[in-house]
């Protein structure tokens, strides 16, 4: 086959360091736009982004030329440097060490988009920790809760 053809759709989730409420409303849209720019710069396509003051959900198509771990390293590293250099936050900004990444089928894309769009309402009923563990369980990801949080 002369071409590489893929549809690598991922739902990724990560929080601020210590799940601190650093992503405030006035800053949130700028951060989301910057995260989308990083994805596009690596030939990916942002489909949906959302979250709350302490975490981000991204639904995106990633290029097959970049591993998920390398993509997340770029997303988190470049965005935290940008935030800290821009002065958009009064204190030093950092993301948690890890992340969750889940593959999504094309048929499940719309449900994930709706899930991401409704984060604020969703988190009136559930904490980020509860949500993250549910996502891990739903996707049958094995984890040791003792080492789950930074």
Residue pairs with C-beta under 8 A, 6 or more apart in sequence:
4 64
6 64
7 61
7 106
8 61
8 62
8 63
8 64
8 103
9 47
9 59
9 60
9 61
9 103
9 104
9 105
9 106
9 109
10 58
10 59
10 60
10 61
10 62
10 68
10 101
10 102
10 103
10 104
11 57
11 58
11 59
11 101
11 102
11 104
11 112
11 116
12 57
12 58
12 60
12 68
12 72
12 75
12 99
12 100
12 101
12 102
13 55
13 56
13 57
13 58
13 99
13 100
13 101
13 102
13 132
13 135
14 55
14 56
14 72
14 76
14 95
14 96
14 98
14 99
14 100
15 54
15 55
15 56
15 95
15 96
15 128
15 132
16 22
16 23
16 54
16 55
16 93
16 94
16 95
16 96
17 94
17 95
17 96
17 150
18 96
18 150
19 54
19 55
19 96
19 128
19 129
19 149
20 54
21 52
21 53
21 54
22 53
22 54
22 89
22 91
22 93
23 31
23 51
23 52
23 53
23 54
23 55
23 56
24 53
27 88
27 89
30 88
31 56
31 79
31 83
31 88
32 49
32 50
32 56
34 79
34 82
35 46
35 49
35 56
35 58
35 75
35 79
36 46
36 49
38 74
38 75
38 78
38 79
39 45
39 46
39 58
39 60
39 62
39 71
39 75
40 46
42 62
42 63
42 66
42 71
42 74
43 63
43 65
43 66
44 60
44 61
44 62
44 63
44 66
44 71
45 60
45 61
46 58
46 59
46 60
47 59
47 60
47 61
47 109
47 113
48 57
48 58
48 59
48 112
48 113
48 116
48 117
49 56
49 57
49 58
49 59
49 116
50 56
50 57
50 116
50 117
50 119
51 57
51 116
51 119
52 119
52 120
52 123
52 128
54 128
55 128
57 115
57 116
57 119
58 75
58 116
59 104
59 109
59 112
59 113
59 116
62 68
62 71
66 74
68 101
72 99
72 101
76 95
76 99
79 95
80 93
80 94
80 95
83 89
83 93
84 92
84 93
96 149
96 150
97 150
98 150
100 132
100 135
100 136
100 141
102 135
102 139
102 141
104 112
115 122
122 131
123 131
126 134
129 149
132 148
133 145
133 148
135 141
136 143
